[in-house]
Amino acid sequence: MLPACVQAQGGGGAAAGQPLFHVVRSVAGSKGEQQNGRYVIDEPRDVFYVPADKEVIVYFEWEGPLGKHSFEGQWKNPEGKAVVISDFSYDATTKRFGGYWTLELSSSIEPGMWSLEAHVDGEVTGTHTFQIVAAAKPLSDQPARHQRAPAEIYRMALAATVTVERQDAKGQRVGLGSGFFVADGLVLTAFQVINGASRLRVVLPDGRALDADQVAAWNRWQDWALLKVDSNAPGKLERAPAGSWAVGDRCFALDVPAESNRVIVDEAIIGTHTFPSAGERLNLPSLPRSPALGGPVLNEYGEVVGVLGGSVLPGLVVSSPADSAAGLSPIREGSLATPIDLVPATPPAGASRALDQLTGEFVPDLVKQPNLLYGILSLPVKRAKGQLPSSLENQMEFSRHDSAAQVQLVWNPTEKGGAEVTLRVYDMNNTVVVTSPATKVKFNPGQFLTSIWNLNLAPLHPGTYRVDVQQNSDPIWRGYFRLAE
């Protein structure tokens, strides 16, 4: 349980919630309140009007060591002089903790740009600047935004979030993800959730299942898709104002530890990235399970700031640190989300397509080949007769100095027969860049055998590639690699 805020000489402290010693964020407003051990600013803003506003409250959050700390706030006037100093002590029981200070506003206060300089244990740890204006407070035509308790955000998210089942041509489920209503008849999800689908089935919060075969708009590189659904929204999530989030902001998401069980995850935006072709991404500390991908990332107002998933390599889903393709992930901690700013508020006219019209953009699912044991991608290796390749040799990074890469499949036939297989290499735009001649494989039960392809890297440009071994145009093995200069 988080302790209550401590107030002393116009200030207070509040436990917040996560892991080092730097400012996570600062926010100002004229009103605030305690919520579950945190101090929450209502209607954050940095312009205050005298005489309508009676006080300025500035709240800071830090990450730092546990234990008792001394906090001091220096209120500096437009000339930069410290005119009011207030302090307090707080015993931090978590690595992330917060403190707030209050400045009373009077009719005689000097207008202009003010600041609060925060000190922790004698060190300057942040400055928040705001403006005081001696004028009537203008009327706003925008509805007031109010921070919401996690329980309320959970209820809102749960009412709007759906399950998206990806099905094959036979109607069999081959994948599971999430999505959420952004308008009546419109569900937003991650493109990777619908990738390769012959059919889609959307399960509403009340358990009703609807077929969805129309995509109103999509972007496979940015990893989002808007689905048309024949239903009003049982709950609808609003978009956060453009660019309203920042690194360090608290946010929430829904994870799916078991089917039909969604739990709220309280976290923060820990970074941002911009990738060629894919655009901007938000970095979150947790790694959601696959069924949670496509769900919303919400701010403290219950507004959508992003979509869980944020894959920057179309067709590649890295949902676990143990994933065989995790080495190609552009981040080494947590997960990514696509910022809501990349998704159009309204689908472009005429953009709607049926699922079967998107097959050229999909990466097809693997088809099980019962005689295939495993495959590896590595540098060319010469082996003694009968020696099988080891999965420890698997490699996903190559250089232009490497003349070739090698793909090896190990077969353990369970039945007599044969197959004809072809190796194809695709770039991330799903374009074939290499096709090998067909190779015939003859199966005899109990006899291991190996198929080998040497891939010439010289003609390829630096980038990331997908390698598929196909039987009758169906991929039975897949690998990814990155080629550097």
C-alpha positions as CSV (number, residue, x, y, z in Angstrom):
1,M,0.0,0.0,0.0
2,L,1.4,3.4,-0.9
3,P,1.8,5.9,1.9
4,A,-0.1,9.2,1.9
5,C,1.5,12.5,0.8
6,V,3.4,14.4,3.5
7,Q,2.8,18.2,3.6
8,A,5.2,20.6,5.2
9,Q,5.7,24.4,4.6
10,G,3.6,24.4,1.4
11,G,4.9,21.1,0.1
12,G,4.3,17.3,0.1
13,G,5.6,13.9,-1.0
14,A,4.0,10.9,-2.6
15,A,5.1,7.4,-3.5
16,A,4.7,6.8,-7.2
17,G,5.8,3.4,-8.5
18,Q,9.0,2.2,-10.3
19,P,12.9,2.1,-10.9
20,L,17.7,5.6,-10.3
21,F,18.0,9.2,-9.5
22,H,16.7,11.6,-12.1
23,V,13.6,13.6,-12.8
24,V,10.9,11.5,-14.5
25,R,8.4,14.4,-15.1
26,S,7.0,17.6,-13.7
27,V,3.5,19.0,-14.1
28,A,1.7,22.1,-12.8
29,G,-1.9,23.1,-12.2
30,S,-4.2,25.0,-9.9
31,K,-5.9,22.0,-8.3
32,G,-4.8,18.6,-7.2
33,E,-5.6,15.6,-4.9
34,Q,-4.4,12.4,-3.5
35,Q,-5.2,9.2,-5.4
36,N,-3.9,5.9,-4.0
37,G,-0.7,7.4,-2.6
38,R,0.0,9.6,-5.6
39,Y,-0.7,13.3,-6.0
40,V,-2.7,14.0,-9.1
41,I,-2.9,17.4,-10.8
42,D,-6.3,18.3,-12.3
43,E,-6.2,20.1,-15.6
44,P,-2.5,20.4,-16.0
45,R,-1.4,23.8,-17.5
46,D,1.5,26.3,-17.3
47,V,-0.4,29.6,-17.6
48,F,-2.2,31.0,-14.5
49,Y,-4.5,34.0,-14.2
50,V,-4.7,36.5,-11.3
51,P,-7.2,36.9,-9.7
52,A,-9.1,33.8,-11.0
53,D,-6.4,31.3,-10.0
54,K,-5.6,31.2,-6.3
55,E,-2.5,29.0,-6.3
56,V,0.0,27.2,-8.4
57,I,0.9,23.6,-7.6
58,V,3.9,21.9,-9.2
59,Y,4.4,18.2,-8.8
60,F,7.7,16.4,-9.6
61,E,8.4,12.6,-9.9
62,W,11.9,11.2,-9.5
63,E,13.6,7.9,-9.6
64,G,16.2,7.5,-6.9
65,P,17.4,5.5,-3.8
66,L,15.1,4.3,-1.1
67,G,15.1,6.0,2.3
68,K,14.6,9.4,3.8
69,H,15.2,12.5,1.6
70,S,15.1,16.2,2.1
71,F,13.2,18.2,-0.5
72,E,13.4,22.0,-1.1
73,G,11.5,24.1,-3.6
74,Q,12.7,27.5,-4.6
75,W,10.0,29.7,-6.3
76,K,11.8,32.2,-8.6
77,N,10.2,35.4,-9.9
78,P,10.6,36.7,-13.5
79,E,14.0,38.2,-12.5
80,G,15.2,34.8,-11.5
81,K,15.4,35.6,-7.8
82,A,14.2,33.0,-5.2
83,V,11.4,34.8,-3.4
84,V,9.8,31.8,-1.6
85,I,11.5,28.7,-0.3
86,S,9.6,25.7,1.1
87,D,10.9,22.3,2.2
88,F,9.8,18.9,3.6
89,S,11.2,15.5,4.2
90,Y,9.9,12.2,2.9
91,D,10.8,8.6,3.4
92,A,10.7,6.9,0.0
93,T,9.7,3.3,0.1
94,T,9.8,2.8,-3.7
95,K,12.5,3.8,-6.2
96,R,10.1,6.2,-7.9
97,F,8.7,8.9,-5.6
98,G,7.1,12.4,-6.0
99,G,6.8,15.7,-4.3
100,Y,4.7,18.8,-4.8
101,W,4.9,22.5,-3.8
102,T,2.2,25.1,-3.6
103,L,2.6,28.8,-4.3
104,E,-0.3,31.1,-3.2
105,L,-1.3,33.8,-5.7
106,S,-2.3,37.3,-4.6
107,S,-3.3,40.3,-6.6
108,S,0.1,41.9,-5.9
109,I,2.2,39.0,-7.3
110,E,4.5,40.0,-10.2
111,P,3.3,38.8,-13.6
112,G,5.7,37.1,-16.0
113,M,7.6,33.8,-16.3
114,W,8.1,32.1,-13.0
115,S,9.8,28.8,-12.1
116,L,10.1,26.3,-9.4
117,E,13.6,24.9,-8.9
118,A,13.4,21.5,-7.1
119,H,16.3,20.3,-4.8
120,V,16.6,16.8,-3.4
121,D,19.2,16.2,-0.7
122,G,20.9,19.5,-1.7
123,E,21.1,18.7,-5.4
124,V,19.2,20.6,-8.1
125,T,17.0,17.9,-9.7
126,G,14.7,19.8,-12.0
127,T,13.1,23.1,-12.9
128,H,9.5,23.7,-14.0
129,T,8.6,27.0,-15.7
130,F,5.2,28.6,-15.8
131,Q,3.6,31.9,-16.6
132,I,1.5,34.2,-14.3
133,V,-0.8,36.7,-16.2
134,A,-2.7,39.6,-14.6
135,A,-5.8,39.3,-16.7
136,A,-9.2,37.7,-16.7
137,K,-9.1,33.9,-17.3
138,P,-10.3,33.2,-20.8
139,L,-13.2,30.9,-21.3
140,S,-12.2,27.6,-22.9
141,D,-14.4,25.8,-25.5
142,Q,-12.5,22.6,-24.7
143,P,-14.0,20.2,-22.1
144,A,-11.9,19.9,-19.0
145,R,-9.6,16.9,-18.9
146,H,-9.5,15.1,-15.5
147,Q,-7.0,12.4,-14.5
148,R,-8.7,9.1,-13.7
149,A,-8.1,6.4,-11.1
150,P,-6.6,3.2,-12.5
151,A,-9.8,1.3,-11.6
152,E,-11.9,3.7,-13.8
153,I,-9.3,3.4,-16.7
154,Y,-9.5,-0.4,-16.4
155,R,-13.4,-0.3,-16.7
156,M,-13.2,2.1,-19.7
157,A,-10.6,-0.1,-21.5
158,L,-12.4,-3.3,-20.7
159,A,-15.7,-2.0,-22.2
160,A,-14.0,-1.0,-25.5
161,T,-11.5,-3.8,-26.0
162,V,-12.2,-6.8,-28.2
163,T,-10.5,-10.1,-29.0
164,V,-9.5,-10.5,-32.7
165,E,-9.2,-14.1,-33.9
166,R,-7.2,-14.7,-37.0
167,Q,-8.5,-17.6,-39.0
168,D,-7.3,-19.6,-42.0
169,A,-9.3,-20.4,-45.1
170,K,-11.0,-23.4,-43.3
171,G,-12.1,-21.2,-40.4
172,Q,-9.6,-22.6,-38.0
173,R,-8.1,-20.1,-35.5
174,V,-4.4,-19.6,-36.1
175,G,-3.8,-16.5,-34.1
176,L,-5.2,-14.3,-31.3
177,G,-4.8,-10.6,-30.6
178,S,-6.7,-7.6,-29.3
179,G,-8.3,-4.4,-30.7
180,F,-10.5,-1.6,-29.4
181,F,-13.4,0.5,-30.6
182,V,-12.5,4.1,-31.6
183,A,-16.0,4.7,-33.2
184,D,-19.2,2.8,-33.9
185,G,-18.3,0.1,-36.3
186,L,-14.6,0.8,-36.2
187,V,-12.0,-1.3,-34.3
188,L,-8.3,-0.3,-34.2
189,T,-5.7,-3.1,-33.8
190,A,-2.1,-3.8,-34.8
191,F,-1.5,-4.9,-38.4
192,Q,0.5,-7.9,-37.1
193,V,-2.7,-9.2,-35.5
194,I,-4.5,-9.5,-38.9
195,N,-1.4,-10.5,-40.9
196,G,-2.0,-13.6,-43.0
197,A,-5.7,-13.9,-42.1
198,S,-8.2,-15.4,-44.5
199,R,-10.9,-14.5,-42.1
200,L,-11.3,-12.4,-38.9
201,R,-13.6,-13.0,-36.0
202,V,-14.1,-10.1,-33.5
203,V,-15.3,-11.1,-30.0
204,L,-17.0,-8.2,-28.2
205,P,-16.8,-7.7,-24.4
206,D,-20.2,-9.2,-24.0
207,G,-19.1,-12.4,-25.7
208,R,-20.8,-11.8,-29.1
209,A,-18.7,-12.9,-32.0
210,L,-18.8,-11.0,-35.4
211,D,-17.1,-11.7,-38.7
212,A,-14.9,-8.9,-40.0
213,D,-13.6,-9.1,-43.5
214,Q,-13.3,-5.4,-44.4
215,V,-10.3,-3.3,-43.4
216,A,-11.1,0.4,-43.5
217,A,-7.5,1.6,-43.5
218,W,-4.1,0.1,-42.6
219,N,-0.3,0.6,-42.6
220,R,1.8,-2.6,-42.4
221,W,5.0,-0.6,-41.7
222,Q,3.5,1.5,-38.9
223,D,1.7,-1.6,-37.6
224,W,-1.9,-0.5,-37.4
225,A,-5.2,-1.5,-39.0
226,L,-8.8,-0.2,-38.7
227,L,-11.4,-3.0,-39.0
228,K,-15.0,-2.5,-40.1
229,V,-17.3,-4.3,-37.6
230,D,-21.1,-4.5,-37.8
231,S,-21.7,-3.2,-34.3
232,N,-22.1,0.0,-32.3
233,A,-19.3,0.6,-29.9
234,P,-20.1,-0.9,-26.4
235,G,-17.4,1.4,-25.2
236,K,-15.3,3.9,-27.1
237,L,-11.8,5.2,-26.3
238,E,-10.9,8.8,-27.2
239,R,-7.6,9.8,-28.7
240,A,-5.1,11.8,-26.7
241,P,-4.3,15.3,-28.1
242,A,-1.6,15.1,-30.7
243,G,1.9,15.1,-29.1
244,S,0.5,15.3,-25.6
245,W,2.6,12.5,-24.1
246,A,6.3,12.6,-23.0
247,V,8.9,10.2,-21.8
248,G,8.2,9.4,-18.2
249,D,4.5,9.8,-18.4
250,R,2.4,7.2,-16.6
251,C,0.4,4.9,-18.9
252,F,-1.8,1.8,-18.7
253,A,-2.3,-1.2,-20.9
254,L,-4.3,-4.5,-20.7
255,D,-2.3,-7.8,-20.7
256,V,-3.9,-11.2,-21.3
257,P,-2.4,-13.8,-19.0
258,A,-5.2,-16.3,-20.0
259,E,-7.9,-16.3,-22.6
260,S,-10.9,-14.1,-21.6
261,N,-8.8,-12.6,-18.7
262,R,-7.5,-9.1,-19.1
263,V,-5.5,-7.4,-16.4
264,I,-4.4,-3.8,-16.1
265,V,-0.6,-3.0,-16.3
266,D,0.5,0.3,-14.7
267,E,3.7,1.5,-16.3
268,A,5.4,4.5,-18.0
269,I,6.7,5.5,-21.3
270,I,10.4,4.9,-20.9
271,G,11.6,6.1,-24.3
272,T,10.9,6.9,-27.9
273,H,12.4,5.7,-31.2
274,T,12.1,6.7,-34.8
275,F,12.8,4.0,-37.4
276,P,13.3,4.3,-41.2
277,S,10.0,3.4,-43.0
278,A,8.3,2.5,-39.8
279,G,8.2,5.9,-38.1
280,E,8.0,6.8,-34.4
281,R,7.5,4.2,-31.6
282,L,6.9,4.4,-27.9
283,N,9.0,2.2,-25.7
284,L,7.2,0.5,-22.7
285,P,8.9,-1.4,-19.9
286,S,6.8,-4.6,-19.9
287,L,6.5,-7.3,-22.6
288,P,2.8,-8.1,-23.2
289,R,1.7,-11.6,-24.2
290,S,0.7,-12.1,-27.9
291,P,-3.1,-12.0,-27.2
292,A,-2.7,-8.5,-25.8
293,L,-1.1,-7.1,-29.0
294,G,-3.3,-4.6,-30.7
295,G,-4.8,-3.3,-27.5
296,P,-4.7,0.3,-26.3
297,V,-2.1,2.2,-24.4
298,L,-3.8,4.8,-22.2
299,N,-2.7,7.9,-20.4
300,E,-3.8,9.0,-17.0
301,Y,-6.9,10.6,-18.5
302,G,-8.0,7.3,-20.1
303,E,-7.1,8.6,-23.6
304,V,-5.3,6.5,-26.2
305,V,-1.7,7.4,-26.7
306,G,-0.7,4.2,-28.6
307,V,-1.4,0.7,-29.9
308,L,0.4,-2.2,-28.4
309,G,2.7,-4.0,-30.9
310,G,4.6,-1.4,-32.8
311,S,6.5,-4.0,-34.9
312,V,9.1,-2.2,-37.2
313,L,9.7,-5.3,-39.3
314,P,6.5,-6.3,-41.0
315,G,5.6,-9.9,-40.6
316,L,7.9,-10.3,-37.5
317,V,6.2,-10.7,-34.1
318,V,8.6,-10.7,-31.2
319,S,6.3,-11.5,-28.2
320,S,8.8,-13.2,-25.9
321,P,12.5,-12.7,-24.9
322,A,12.9,-16.4,-25.9
323,D,11.5,-15.8,-29.3
324,S,13.9,-17.2,-32.0
325,A,13.7,-13.9,-33.8
326,A,14.2,-11.7,-30.7
327,G,17.7,-10.9,-31.8
328,L,16.4,-8.8,-34.6
329,S,14.3,-6.7,-32.3
330,P,15.5,-3.1,-32.5
331,I,15.1,-2.7,-28.7
332,R,16.7,-4.7,-26.0
333,E,14.3,-3.9,-23.1
334,G,10.5,-3.9,-22.9
335,S,8.2,-3.5,-25.9
336,L,7.0,-1.0,-28.5
337,A,3.7,0.7,-29.2
338,T,2.6,2.7,-32.3
339,P,1.7,6.3,-31.3
340,I,-1.9,7.1,-32.0
341,D,-0.8,10.2,-33.9
342,L,0.2,7.9,-36.8
343,V,-3.4,6.5,-37.1
344,P,-5.8,8.8,-39.1
345,A,-8.8,10.0,-37.0
346,T,-11.1,9.2,-39.9
347,P,-10.4,6.4,-42.5
348,P,-9.6,7.9,-46.0
349,A,-12.5,7.7,-48.4
350,G,-12.3,4.8,-50.7
351,A,-9.5,3.1,-48.8
352,S,-11.5,0.1,-47.6
353,R,-10.4,-3.3,-48.8
354,A,-11.5,-6.9,-48.3
355,L,-9.0,-9.2,-46.5
356,D,-8.5,-11.2,-49.7
357,Q,-7.3,-8.0,-51.4
358,L,-4.4,-7.6,-48.9
359,T,-2.8,-11.0,-49.5
360,G,0.2,-9.3,-51.2
361,E,0.9,-7.4,-48.1
362,F,0.6,-10.3,-45.7
363,V,3.4,-12.7,-44.6
364,P,1.8,-16.2,-44.8
365,D,1.8,-18.5,-41.8
366,L,4.0,-21.5,-41.7
367,V,2.5,-24.8,-42.7
368,K,3.6,-27.8,-40.7
369,Q,5.7,-30.4,-42.6
370,P,5.7,-33.5,-40.4
371,N,9.1,-34.7,-41.7
372,L,10.9,-31.5,-41.0
373,L,12.9,-31.5,-37.7
374,Y,14.5,-28.1,-37.7
375,G,16.5,-25.5,-39.7
376,I,19.3,-23.1,-39.1
377,L,20.7,-20.0,-40.9
378,S,24.5,-19.6,-40.5
379,L,27.8,-18.9,-42.2
380,P,28.8,-21.7,-44.7
381,V,30.1,-24.8,-42.8
382,K,31.7,-28.0,-44.1
383,R,30.7,-31.1,-42.1
384,A,31.8,-34.6,-42.0
385,K,29.4,-37.1,-43.6
386,G,26.4,-37.8,-41.4
387,Q,27.1,-34.8,-39.0
388,L,24.0,-32.7,-38.4
389,P,24.1,-28.9,-37.9
390,S,23.6,-27.6,-34.4
391,S,21.0,-25.0,-33.5
392,L,23.7,-23.2,-31.6
393,E,25.2,-22.2,-35.0
394,N,22.1,-20.2,-35.9
395,Q,23.0,-16.6,-36.9
396,M,20.9,-13.6,-37.7
397,E,23.6,-10.9,-38.4
398,F,25.8,-10.9,-41.5
399,S,28.2,-8.4,-43.0
400,R,28.8,-7.5,-46.6
401,H,32.3,-9.0,-45.9
402,D,30.6,-12.4,-45.6
403,S,30.4,-13.8,-49.1
404,A,27.5,-16.1,-48.4
405,A,25.1,-17.4,-45.8
406,Q,23.9,-21.0,-45.5
407,V,20.4,-22.4,-44.9
408,Q,20.2,-26.0,-43.7
409,L,17.1,-28.0,-43.0
410,V,17.3,-31.3,-41.1
411,W,14.7,-33.9,-41.9
412,N,13.6,-36.8,-39.8
413,P,11.2,-38.7,-42.0
414,T,8.3,-40.5,-40.4
415,E,6.9,-41.8,-43.7
416,K,8.2,-42.9,-47.1
417,G,7.8,-40.3,-49.8
418,G,9.3,-37.1,-51.0
419,A,8.9,-33.3,-51.4
420,E,10.1,-30.6,-53.7
421,V,11.2,-27.5,-51.9
422,T,12.3,-24.0,-52.9
423,L,14.2,-21.3,-51.0
424,R,13.0,-17.7,-51.4
425,V,14.4,-14.5,-49.8
426,Y,12.1,-11.5,-49.3
427,D,12.9,-7.9,-48.4
428,M,10.7,-6.1,-45.8
429,N,8.4,-4.8,-48.5
430,N,7.4,-8.5,-49.1
431,T,9.2,-8.5,-52.5
432,V,11.1,-11.6,-53.6
433,V,14.8,-10.8,-54.1
434,V,16.2,-14.4,-54.4
435,T,14.7,-17.6,-55.7
436,S,16.6,-20.9,-55.7
437,P,15.9,-23.8,-58.1
438,A,13.6,-26.4,-56.7
439,T,15.3,-29.2,-54.7
440,K,13.9,-32.7,-54.4
441,V,14.0,-34.5,-51.1
442,K,13.4,-38.2,-50.8
443,F,12.2,-39.5,-47.4
444,N,12.9,-42.9,-45.9
445,P,11.7,-43.4,-42.3
446,G,14.5,-43.4,-39.7
447,Q,17.1,-41.9,-42.0
448,F,18.1,-38.3,-41.2
449,L,19.0,-36.1,-44.1
450,T,20.0,-32.5,-44.7
451,S,19.0,-30.0,-47.4
452,I,21.6,-27.2,-47.9
453,W,21.3,-23.8,-49.8
454,N,24.2,-21.4,-50.1
455,L,22.9,-17.8,-50.3
456,N,25.1,-15.3,-52.2
457,L,25.0,-12.1,-50.1
458,A,26.9,-9.8,-52.6
459,P,23.8,-8.7,-54.6
460,L,21.8,-7.8,-51.5
461,H,21.7,-4.3,-50.1
462,P,22.1,-3.7,-46.3
463,G,18.8,-4.3,-44.5
464,T,16.7,-7.0,-43.0
465,Y,15.4,-10.0,-45.0
466,R,13.1,-12.9,-44.5
467,V,14.0,-16.4,-45.8
468,D,11.2,-18.9,-46.5
469,V,11.6,-22.5,-47.6
470,Q,8.5,-23.4,-49.4
471,Q,6.7,-26.6,-50.5
472,N,4.0,-26.1,-53.1
473,S,4.2,-22.3,-52.4
474,D,3.5,-22.9,-48.7
475,P,6.3,-21.8,-46.3
476,I,7.4,-24.7,-44.1
477,W,10.4,-23.0,-42.5
478,R,11.3,-19.4,-41.9
479,G,14.2,-17.4,-40.8
480,Y,15.2,-13.7,-40.6
481,F,18.6,-12.0,-40.9
482,R,20.1,-8.6,-41.0
483,L,22.8,-7.6,-43.5
484,A,25.2,-4.8,-42.5
485,E,27.9,-3.1,-44.4
